[in-house]
């Protein structure tokens, strides 16, 4: 049995992994796939890849591209979710801010430096025509930290996946003032170079198993109820989310990498661009 450590956010996108693990799909191929939930998100997972705390990460595209360019010894092996991530832009329910324009030059809560919540704040600022150098950040680690920061006024707004934060909007904790979809596929699968070199067949098998799982995922009877129950969502919200979400079984193309890097470079999130071979490896 080969042990492989994998990390991802505790969100609905990753239920196919959990079902495949529970079904013994990896075990049947002599793979002990050990999943770790990482509520802190992409910045934390980048650090885990660097430190060898995880072998594989299901991670936001923009975050891992940025970190590989900055020296993370990992590669993207495949797109996992090809549809955009819809980032909700949230303020405290009792905030004086009523629309997106009000948030210019205010403080944004982020999970950590280099996280998707930070990078998408730059993308949103670019979309709004704001000066990105004026962005101010408050590190809050998790959604719970963001609730505390927005409620006590140490931060003014928080960007996170719209459907996962919807229960907080429904409860009257947050108010959503806008959305910011990623201009690229939202999640990719990244693997440490050391594992790619030592265990290429195992990684290839893992990819084959999860691709089979994601292809069949939407057809699972009652999957809406399972998702709603597990992730504290309303059935109608899950149905909308499922209609918008497209899992992928495709490799990460050079065209898509160029699109991501060009935008990150334009927003001054990266200072240089990497080559396709630096960032992507097909298994």
C-alpha positions in Angstrom: 0.0 0.0 0.0 1.4 3.4 -1.0 0.5 6.3 1.2 -0.2 9.6 -0.5 -1.2 12.7 1.5 -3.7 15.1 -0.1 -5.1 18.4 1.1 -8.1 20.5 0.1 -10.7 23.0 1.4 -13.7 21.5 3.3 -16.1 22.6 0.6 -18.7 21.0 -1.7 -16.2 20.9 -4.7 -14.3 18.2 -2.9 -17.1 15.7 -2.1 -16.1 13.5 -5.0 -12.7 12.8 -3.3 -14.4 11.9 0.0 -16.9 9.6 -1.7 -14.1 7.9 -3.7 -12.1 7.4 -0.5 -15.2 6.0 1.4 -16.0 3.7 -1.5 -12.5 2.2 -1.3 -11.7 3.2 -4.9 -8.1 4.2 -4.1 -7.6 1.3 -1.7 -8.5 -1.2 -4.4 -5.5 0.1 -6.3 -3.3 -0.3 -3.3 -3.3 3.5 -2.5 -3.8 4.8 1.0 -5.0 8.3 0.1 -5.0 10.4 3.3 -7.1 13.5 3.1 -6.6 16.7 5.2 -9.2 19.5 5.3 -7.5 22.9 5.1 -10.1 25.6 6.0 -7.4 28.3 5.7 -7.3 27.7 2.0 -4.8 28.0 -0.8 -2.0 30.0 1.0 -1.8 27.4 3.7 -1.8 24.5 1.1 1.0 26.2 -0.8 3.0 26.2 2.5 2.1 22.5 3.1 3.4 21.5 -0.4 6.6 23.4 0.3 7.1 21.8 3.7 6.2 18.3 2.5 3.2 18.2 4.8 1.1 17.2 1.8 2.0 15.5 -1.5 -1.0 16.6 -3.5 -3.3 19.7 -3.2 -6.6 20.5 -4.7 -5.9 24.2 -4.9 -7.0 27.5 -6.5 -5.4 28.1 -9.9 -4.1 31.6 -9.4 -2.6 30.8 -5.9 -0.6 27.8 -7.0 0.6 29.4 -10.3 1.9 32.4 -8.2 3.6 30.1 -5.7 5.3 27.8 -8.2 6.7 30.9 -9.9 7.9 32.0 -6.4 9.7 28.7 -5.9 7.2 26.1 -4.8 8.7 22.7 -5.9 5.4 21.5 -7.4 3.6 21.1 -10.7 0.0 21.4 -11.8 -1.1 18.0 -13.2 -4.7 18.7 -14.2 -7.6 21.0 -14.0 -10.1 19.8 -11.3 -13.0 22.3 -11.7 -13.1 24.1 -15.0 -15.9 26.5 -14.2 -15.0 29.8 -12.6 -15.2 30.2 -8.8 -17.8 32.8 -7.9 -16.3 34.9 -5.1 -19.0 36.7 -3.1 -17.9 40.1 -1.8 -19.3 40.4 1.7 -19.6 43.1 4.4 -21.0 42.9 7.9 -24.8 42.9 7.9 -24.9 46.2 9.8 -22.2 47.8 7.7 -22.7 51.3 6.3 -21.3 50.1 2.9 -24.1 49.4 0.5 -22.4 48.7 -2.8 -19.1 47.7 -4.3 -17.9 51.2 -5.1 -18.1 52.1 -1.3 -15.3 49.6 -0.6 -12.5 51.3 -2.5 -9.6 52.1 -0.2 -11.1 50.1 2.7 -9.6 47.0 4.4 -10.2 43.5 3.0 -10.1 40.5 5.3 -8.0 37.6 3.8 -7.2 34.1 5.0 -3.5 34.7 4.7 -0.9 36.3 2.4 -0.8 34.6 -1.0 -4.3 33.2 -0.5 -7.1 33.2 -3.1 -8.9 35.7 -1.0 -6.0 38.1 -1.3 -5.3 37.5 -5.0 -9.0 37.9 -6.0 -9.1 41.2 -4.1 -6.5 42.4 -6.6 -8.5 41.0 -9.5 -11.7 42.7 -8.2 -9.8 46.0 -7.7 -8.6 45.7 -11.3 -12.1 45.1 -12.5 -13.4 48.1 -10.6 -10.6 50.4 -11.8 -9.2 50.9 -8.3 -5.5 51.4 -7.6 -4.3 48.0 -6.5 -1.4 49.6 -4.5 -4.0 51.1 -2.1 -5.4 47.7 -1.1 -5.1 47.1 2.7 -5.3 43.6 4.2 -6.2 42.1 7.5 -5.2 38.4 7.9 -8.1 36.4 9.5 -7.1 32.8 8.7 -10.6 31.3 8.3 -14.3 32.2 7.7 -14.8 32.4 11.5 -11.9 34.9 11.6 -13.6 36.9 8.9 -16.9 37.0 10.8 -15.1 38.3 13.9 -13.1 40.9 11.9 -16.1 42.3 9.9 -18.3 42.3 13.0 -15.9 44.2 15.2 -14.8 46.5 12.3 -11.1 45.5 12.0 -11.8 44.7 8.4 -14.5 46.0 6.0 -15.1 43.3 3.5 -14.3 39.7 2.8 -14.2 37.7 -0.4 -15.0 33.9 -0.3 -16.8 31.3 -2.4 -20.4 32.6 -2.7 -22.3 29.5 -1.9 -20.2 28.5 1.1 -20.8 31.9 2.6 -24.5 32.0 1.7 -25.6 30.5 5.1 -23.9 33.5 6.8 -25.9 35.8 4.5 -29.1 33.9 5.2 -28.4 34.2 9.0 -27.9 38.0 8.8 -24.2 37.8 9.7 -22.9 39.0 6.3 -24.5 41.0 3.5 -23.3 40.3 -0.1 -22.6 43.5 -2.1 -21.3 41.9 -5.3 -19.7 38.9 -7.0 -16.3 38.4 -8.7 -15.9 35.3 -10.8 -12.4 34.0 -11.5 -11.5 34.6 -15.2 -10.1 31.0 -15.4 -10.8 27.5 -14.2 -11.0 27.7 -10.4 -9.4 24.5 -9.0 -6.4 22.5 -10.2 -4.6 19.4 -8.8 -1.0 20.2 -7.9 1.7 17.6 -6.9 5.1 18.0 -5.3 7.9 17.4 -7.8 9.5 14.8 -5.5 6.3 12.7 -5.6 6.0 13.1 -9.4 9.5 11.8 -9.8 9.2 8.9 -7.4 5.5 7.9 -7.9 4.4 8.9 -11.4 2.2 5.7 -11.9 0.5 6.2 -8.5 -0.3 9.9 -9.3 -1.6 8.8 -12.7 -3.8 6.2 -11.1 -5.2 8.8 -8.5 -6.0 11.1 -11.4 -7.8 8.3 -13.3 -9.9 7.4 -10.2 -10.9 11.0 -9.4 -11.8 11.7 -13.1 -14.1 8.7 -13.0 -15.7 9.9 -9.8 -16.2 13.5 -11.1 -17.7 12.3 -14.4 -20.4 10.4 -12.5 -20.8 12.8 -9.6 -23.9 14.8 -10.7 -25.8 11.6 -11.6 -25.6 10.2 -8.1 -29.1 9.7 -6.8 -30.0 12.3 -4.1 -26.6 14.1 -4.4 -28.3 17.5 -3.8 -29.6 16.3 -0.4 -26.2 14.9 0.5 -24.4 18.1 -0.4 -27.0 20.3 1.4 -26.8 18.3 4.6 -23.0 18.0 4.6 -22.3 21.6 3.9 -25.2 23.3 5.7 -26.8 24.6 2.4 -30.3 25.0 1.2 -31.4 22.6 -1.5 -32.1 25.4 -4.0 -28.7 26.9 -3.5 -27.0 23.5 -4.1 -29.1 23.0 -7.2 -28.0 26.4 -8.5 -24.4 25.6 -7.6 -24.5 22.2 -9.3 -25.9 23.9 -12.5 -22.9 26.3 -12.5 -20.1 23.9 -11.6 -18.2 21.8 -14.2 -15.6 19.3 -13.0 -12.8 18.7 -15.5 -10.9 15.6 -16.7 -8.5 17.7 -18.8 -4.9 18.8 -18.6 -4.0 22.4 -17.9 -3.4 24.0 -21.3 -0.6 26.5 -22.3 -3.3 28.9 -23.5 -5.0 28.9 -20.1 -1.6 29.2 -18.2 -0.7 32.3 -20.4 -4.1 33.8 -19.6 -3.6 33.4 -15.8 0.0 34.6 -15.9 -0.8 37.6 -18.0 -3.5 38.8 -15.7 -1.4 38.2 -12.5 1.5 40.0 -14.1 -0.7 42.9 -15.2 -2.0 43.2 -11.6 1.6 43.1 -10.3 0.8 39.9 -8.3 3.8 38.2 -10.0 6.9 40.0 -11.1 7.9 37.4 -13.8 6.3 34.6 -15.8 7.3 31.0 -15.7 7.4 28.6 -18.6 4.8 25.9 -19.2 7.3 23.2 -18.3 8.1 25.1 -15.0 4.5 25.0 -13.9 2.7 22.1 -15.6 3.4 18.4 -15.9 1.1 15.9 -17.6 0.9 12.5 -15.9 
